[in-house]
Amino acid sequence: MSLTLTDIYLGLGGKRVPPDLVALPVSEFVIDSRQVKPGGCFIALPGERADGHDFIPDALARGAAAVIAHRVPAGVQAQVIPIDGPA
């Protein structure tokens, strides 16, 4: 099954697709930034020992096409699918 960022955004409850969200296909989803492959989507999750949001730059450097996150570190330029709730 092939999904685009738009599909993911709408699937997570987004009502209107932001104009800057590209309909880019995503090859896979990972929660460990070390496992990101080009074209994948990194899901930044807060954890007990580490916060995935701190690894967004690493995931992007490894070729992540997009990030699903509660927040994005300042200065990071990426296709971000925002999610609500505590981070």
Secondary structure, DSSP 8 states (H G I E B T S, - for coil): --EEHHHHHHHTT-SS--TT----EE--EESSGGG--TT-EEE--B-SS-BGGGGHHHHHHTT-SEEEES---TT----EEE--S--
